[in-house]
Amino acid sequence: MIRPRALAVVLLAALFAPLACAAPSGPGAARPAVTLAASDHLGGAPLYVAQERGLWSAEGVSAAVTTHPTGRDALNAVLGGQAQLGVVGDLPAVTAVLGGRELRIVAELSRFSDWRLLTRTDRQIPDFGSLKGRRVGVPQGTNVEYALARMLASAHLTAADVRVVNLAPNQVPSALARGDIDAGVTFPGFYGAARTALGSSYAELPFTGYTARTLLVAGDSAREEGVTAVLRALLRAQRELASDPAGARSAVLAQSKGVLQADYVEDFQPRYAYGLTLTPELPAQLEEEAAWAKAAQKLPGSADRAALLRYLDAGPLTAVDPSAVTLP
């Protein structure tokens, strides 16, 4: 039998337990905790600058960042519930949207258009039209696959005109060196590895006909408070990147933890255009990519711009920097 005094203690404990477990509010409130799945150190440079310089805490957020090999992997972490926010490329975001996945695009972080088709001198590929019937390595499901599609389209070809070989980004240089493929498209971070592996046999075709966009996306577990705090930190990192480019390159290099080489960061980071924005150019490009993805990959969903616009969430960025949002 429970004695009256003991029963009173139990009832009081039950009454006050929810208050003890509730998050504190007011000036001493706990900072929102946010998990971010990142990729592409240069495309997502503002995030890595924020990480290296401790800008999360300065803007009132506790952030845990994990880095993934590709934007496709970062997106899967968001969709799988391992992260609330992700740094991904435009094509993975489009394929998720067409698949009806829970996703919000909250900002564009950067743009890049300095692509290369990597090949060998002995394969004699002087132009993109010469790819017909050749073996071309590419990491499928990433922005790089769409870059290849644009290269082929510039010569009135499609993926059906070549033999596409699905490779991880770091496998393209070695596959070229072994002669397993005739050409390849991969992330810029592996251009140097291909040049080293092939030596005097290295050849490339530059291509600027596709502007890849690095996006910040939010999953269904992301909360407005956390997203807004992250955007504040990224906006501050963007300003530091612009005012101190050399320091920002050092921060990105340090955060890569040996994945990137100093000469690559020095050479390629200036080729990225950074800017935390949501502009009309983004849905226009998403519409174009969605139409391609539906035709090439037989994906469901609507490629209509109005349907795609529903996945753009301008609220958090508008709260942080209204001038950065110019969507219709």
NORZI-V907293 format. One record per residue. N is the residue number from 1. SS is DSSP state (helix for helix, strand for strand, loop for the rest). PSI is psi in degrees with one decimal (* if undefined). D_FIRST is the distance of its C-alpha to the first C-alpha in Angstrom with 2 decimals. Layout:
# NORZI-V907293
n | ss | psi | d_first
N | SS | PSI | D_FIRST
N | SS | PSI | D_FIRST
This chain:
# NORZI-V907293
n | ss | psi | d_first
1 | loop | 135.3 | 0.00
2 | loop | 126.4 | 3.82
3 | loop | 154.4 | 6.31
4 | helix | -42.4 | 9.41
5 | helix | -43.8 | 11.69
6 | helix | -39.6 | 10.00
7 | helix | -39.3 | 9.76
8 | helix | -39.6 | 13.38
9 | helix | -43.7 | 14.46
10 | helix | -43.5 | 13.45
11 | helix | -39.7 | 15.28
12 | helix | -39.6 | 18.21
13 | helix | -42.9 | 18.58
14 | helix | -35.7 | 18.80
15 | helix | -41.5 | 21.26
16 | helix | -6.8 | 23.55
17 | helix | -45.3 | 23.52
18 | helix | -34.4 | 26.47
19 | helix | -36.1 | 28.44
20 | helix | -32.9 | 28.03
21 | helix | -15.8 | 29.26
22 | loop | 148.4 | 32.09
23 | loop | 138.8 | 35.59
24 | loop | 154.4 | 37.03
25 | loop | 172.4 | 39.82
26 | loop | -165.8 | 42.85
27 | loop | -31.8 | 45.17
28 | loop | 14.2 | 42.61
29 | loop | 148.7 | 41.52
30 | loop | 145.3 | 41.35
31 | loop | 144.7 | 44.52
32 | strand | 133.8 | 44.47
33 | strand | 126.7 | 44.27
34 | strand | 138.2 | 46.93
35 | strand | 133.1 | 47.96
36 | strand | 131.7 | 51.66
37 | strand | 115.2 | 53.51
38 | strand | 166.5 | 57.08
39 | loop | 168.3 | 60.38
40 | loop | 86.0 | 64.07
41 | loop | -37.4 | 64.22
42 | loop | -43.0 | 67.36
43 | loop | -35.3 | 66.46
44 | loop | 28.6 | 63.10
45 | helix | -40.7 | 64.56
46 | helix | -37.1 | 62.90
47 | helix | -42.2 | 59.47
48 | helix | -30.2 | 60.52
49 | helix | -43.2 | 62.10
50 | helix | -39.6 | 58.84
51 | helix | -45.6 | 56.98
52 | helix | -35.0 | 59.50
53 | loop | 8.4 | 59.78
54 | loop | 34.6 | 56.14
55 | helix | -16.6 | 56.74
56 | helix | -54.6 | 53.32
57 | helix | -33.0 | 51.55
58 | helix | -25.7 | 54.51
59 | loop | 15.2 | 53.87
60 | loop | 33.8 | 50.12
61 | strand | 145.0 | 48.94
62 | strand | 109.6 | 47.30
63 | strand | 135.5 | 49.25
64 | strand | 119.5 | 48.93
65 | strand | 130.6 | 52.23
66 | strand | 142.9 | 53.03
67 | strand | 134.4 | 56.62
68 | loop | 157.3 | 57.64
69 | loop | -35.3 | 61.04
70 | loop | 165.0 | 61.90
71 | helix | -30.5 | 60.87
72 | helix | -42.0 | 60.00
73 | helix | -40.4 | 57.37
74 | helix | -40.5 | 56.04
75 | helix | -42.1 | 55.84
76 | helix | -33.9 | 53.92
77 | helix | -38.9 | 51.37
78 | helix | -47.9 | 50.94
79 | helix | -29.6 | 50.84
80 | loop | -1.4 | 48.40
81 | loop | 6.3 | 45.95
82 | loop | -15.8 | 46.62
83 | loop | 150.2 | 48.29
84 | loop | -33.0 | 48.29
85 | strand | 153.2 | 51.99
86 | strand | 147.4 | 54.98
87 | strand | 110.3 | 58.59
88 | strand | 165.3 | 60.59
89 | strand | 168.5 | 64.10
90 | helix | -38.1 | 65.31
91 | helix | -47.0 | 65.77
92 | helix | -38.0 | 62.23
93 | helix | -42.0 | 60.95
94 | helix | -44.9 | 63.37
95 | helix | -35.2 | 62.37
96 | helix | -41.9 | 58.67
97 | helix | -44.8 | 59.56
98 | helix | -28.9 | 61.66
99 | loop | 1.2 | 58.78
100 | loop | 22.3 | 56.61
101 | loop | 156.7 | 54.16
102 | loop | 110.5 | 51.96
103 | loop | 140.7 | 54.09
104 | strand | 129.7 | 55.43
105 | strand | 115.4 | 58.56
106 | strand | -15.1 | 58.07
107 | strand | 155.2 | 61.15
108 | strand | 133.4 | 64.20
109 | strand | -37.2 | 64.48
110 | strand | 168.1 | 67.93
111 | strand | 146.6 | 70.93
112 | strand | 136.8 | 73.09
113 | loop | 17.2 | 76.26
114 | loop | 72.5 | 77.98
115 | strand | 158.9 | 77.54
116 | strand | 138.6 | 79.59
117 | strand | 121.0 | 80.43
118 | strand | 136.7 | 80.62
119 | strand | -170.3 | 83.19
120 | strand | 146.9 | 85.80
121 | helix | -32.9 | 89.50
122 | helix | -6.3 | 90.40
123 | helix | -12.2 | 88.63
124 | loop | 66.7 | 91.07
125 | loop | 86.2 | 88.81
126 | loop | -16.2 | 90.73
127 | loop | 171.3 | 88.94
128 | helix | -27.1 | 85.95
129 | helix | -24.6 | 88.14
130 | helix | -3.0 | 88.72
131 | helix | -11.2 | 85.08
132 | loop | 125.4 | 85.89
133 | loop | -1.2 | 85.02
134 | loop | 161.8 | 83.59
135 | strand | 121.6 | 80.25
136 | strand | 120.7 | 78.17
137 | strand | 138.7 | 74.90
138 | strand | 142.3 | 72.24
139 | loop | 102.6 | 68.43
140 | loop | 151.6 | 67.67
141 | loop | 4.1 | 65.07
142 | loop | 173.3 | 65.93
143 | helix | -29.6 | 68.35
144 | helix | -34.7 | 70.86
145 | helix | -39.1 | 71.19
146 | helix | -33.8 | 72.18
147 | helix | -43.2 | 74.62
148 | helix | -42.2 | 76.28
149 | helix | -40.0 | 76.43
150 | helix | -38.7 | 78.23
151 | helix | -46.9 | 80.64
152 | helix | -41.6 | 81.49
153 | helix | -30.9 | 81.87
154 | helix | -19.4 | 84.37
155 | loop | 17.1 | 86.57
156 | loop | 37.0 | 85.82
157 | loop | 165.3 | 83.65
158 | loop | 177.1 | 80.10
159 | helix | -24.5 | 77.64
160 | helix | -17.1 | 79.21
161 | helix | -7.4 | 82.43
162 | loop | 171.4 | 80.92
163 | strand | 97.6 | 78.78
164 | strand | 130.0 | 75.50
165 | strand | 117.9 | 73.60
166 | strand | 116.5 | 69.95
167 | loop | 152.1 | 69.39
168 | loop | 153.3 | 66.90
169 | helix | -39.6 | 68.50
170 | helix | -6.1 | 69.13
171 | helix | -16.5 | 70.71
172 | helix | -48.1 | 73.62
173 | helix | -44.7 | 75.75
174 | helix | -35.8 | 75.52
175 | helix | -37.4 | 76.19
176 | helix | -44.5 | 79.29
177 | helix | -36.6 | 80.41
178 | helix | -16.5 | 80.14
179 | loop | 14.7 | 81.97
180 | loop | -26.8 | 79.14
181 | loop | 159.6 | 79.57
182 | loop | -25.8 | 82.62
183 | strand | 166.7 | 80.85
184 | strand | 154.8 | 77.40
185 | strand | 130.0 | 75.49
186 | loop | -176.1 | 72.54
187 | loop | 149.3 | 70.89
188 | helix | -26.9 | 73.23
189 | helix | -14.6 | 71.35
190 | helix | 4.1 | 72.90
191 | helix | -44.6 | 76.50
192 | helix | -38.9 | 77.24
193 | helix | -37.8 | 75.83
194 | helix | -41.3 | 78.13
195 | helix | -40.5 | 81.08
196 | helix | -43.8 | 80.40
197 | helix | -35.1 | 79.85
198 | helix | -22.9 | 83.03
199 | helix | -129.1 | 85.32
200 | helix | -11.2 | 88.78
201 | helix | -3.1 | 87.72
202 | strand | 137.5 | 85.29
203 | strand | 154.3 | 86.12
204 | strand | 154.6 | 84.29
205 | strand | 116.9 | 84.83
206 | strand | 152.0 | 83.36
207 | strand | 126.4 | 81.74
208 | loop | 18.2 | 80.67
209 | loop | 12.2 | 80.28
210 | loop | 123.9 | 76.49
211 | loop | 108.0 | 74.30
212 | strand | 138.7 | 70.84
213 | strand | 128.2 | 68.09
214 | strand | 124.6 | 64.96
215 | strand | 153.1 | 62.07
216 | strand | 119.5 | 58.61
217 | strand | 154.2 | 56.29
218 | strand | 137.0 | 52.68
219 | loop | -179.0 | 50.18
220 | loop | -12.8 | 47.60
221 | loop | -6.7 | 44.95
222 | loop | 136.9 | 47.22
223 | loop | 150.2 | 46.37
224 | helix | -43.3 | 49.06
225 | helix | -45.0 | 48.06
226 | helix | -41.6 | 48.33
227 | helix | -43.6 | 51.56
228 | helix | -40.8 | 53.17
229 | helix | -40.0 | 52.30
230 | helix | -43.3 | 53.79
231 | helix | -37.7 | 56.92
232 | helix | -44.2 | 57.33
233 | helix | -39.9 | 57.26
234 | helix | -35.8 | 59.70
235 | helix | -40.8 | 62.04
236 | helix | -40.8 | 62.15
237 | helix | -37.9 | 62.79
238 | helix | -41.5 | 65.56
239 | helix | -39.6 | 67.25
240 | helix | -35.7 | 67.08
241 | helix | -40.3 | 68.50
242 | helix | -37.4 | 71.41
243 | helix | -23.8 | 72.13
244 | loop | 71.0 | 71.78
245 | helix | -40.5 | 72.56
246 | helix | -42.7 | 73.17
247 | helix | -37.2 | 69.89
248 | helix | -38.7 | 68.08
249 | helix | -39.0 | 69.77
250 | helix | -39.2 | 68.59
251 | helix | -44.4 | 65.00
252 | helix | -42.3 | 65.11
253 | helix | -43.7 | 66.72
254 | helix | -41.2 | 64.05
255 | helix | -20.8 | 61.25
256 | helix | -17.9 | 62.92
257 | loop | 46.7 | 62.19
258 | loop | -8.1 | 65.41
259 | loop | -37.9 | 65.52
260 | loop | 150.6 | 68.35
261 | loop | 148.4 | 71.58
262 | helix | -40.5 | 72.94
263 | helix | -33.5 | 76.26
264 | helix | -46.5 | 74.60
265 | helix | -42.8 | 72.40
266 | helix | -38.8 | 75.47
267 | helix | -41.4 | 77.53
268 | helix | -27.8 | 75.16
269 | helix | -37.0 | 72.71
270 | helix | -13.8 | 75.56
271 | helix | -7.3 | 76.17
272 | loop | 139.5 | 72.87
273 | strand | 116.8 | 72.79
274 | strand | 146.8 | 69.53
275 | strand | 119.2 | 68.18
276 | strand | 100.5 | 64.79
277 | strand | 166.5 | 65.93
278 | strand | 102.8 | 65.53
279 | loop | 165.4 | 69.08
280 | helix | -23.7 | 70.84
281 | helix | -29.8 | 72.22
282 | helix | -55.6 | 68.79
283 | helix | -29.3 | 68.18
284 | helix | -42.8 | 71.85
285 | helix | -38.8 | 71.45
286 | helix | -37.8 | 68.16
287 | helix | -42.7 | 69.95
288 | helix | -44.3 | 72.76
289 | helix | -36.2 | 70.46
290 | helix | -40.4 | 68.36
291 | helix | -41.7 | 71.54
292 | helix | -45.7 | 72.50
293 | helix | -39.0 | 69.08
294 | helix | -39.9 | 69.10
295 | helix | -42.8 | 72.60
296 | helix | -34.2 | 72.27
297 | helix | 3.5 | 68.69
298 | loop | 40.7 | 68.27
299 | loop | 149.9 | 65.14
300 | loop | -166.3 | 63.69
301 | loop | 167.7 | 62.99
302 | loop | 135.1 | 65.42
303 | loop | 6.3 | 67.89
304 | loop | 137.6 | 68.65
305 | helix | -37.4 | 68.46
306 | helix | -38.5 | 66.49
307 | helix | -39.1 | 63.80
308 | helix | -34.0 | 63.74
309 | helix | -25.8 | 63.52
310 | loop | -17.5 | 60.09
311 | loop | -3.6 | 58.80
312 | strand | 121.8 | 60.13
313 | loop | 99.7 | 57.64
314 | loop | -7.6 | 59.68
315 | helix | -54.5 | 56.97
316 | helix | -44.4 | 55.76
317 | helix | -35.4 | 59.32
318 | helix | -38.1 | 60.58
319 | helix | -30.8 | 57.92
320 | helix | -44.2 | 59.10
321 | loop | 87.8 | 62.87
322 | helix | -32.6 | 64.19
323 | helix | -16.9 | 67.72
324 | helix | -11.6 | 66.61
325 | strand | 116.6 | 65.82
326 | loop | 25.0 | 68.90
327 | loop | 152.1 | 67.62
328 | loop | * | 69.06
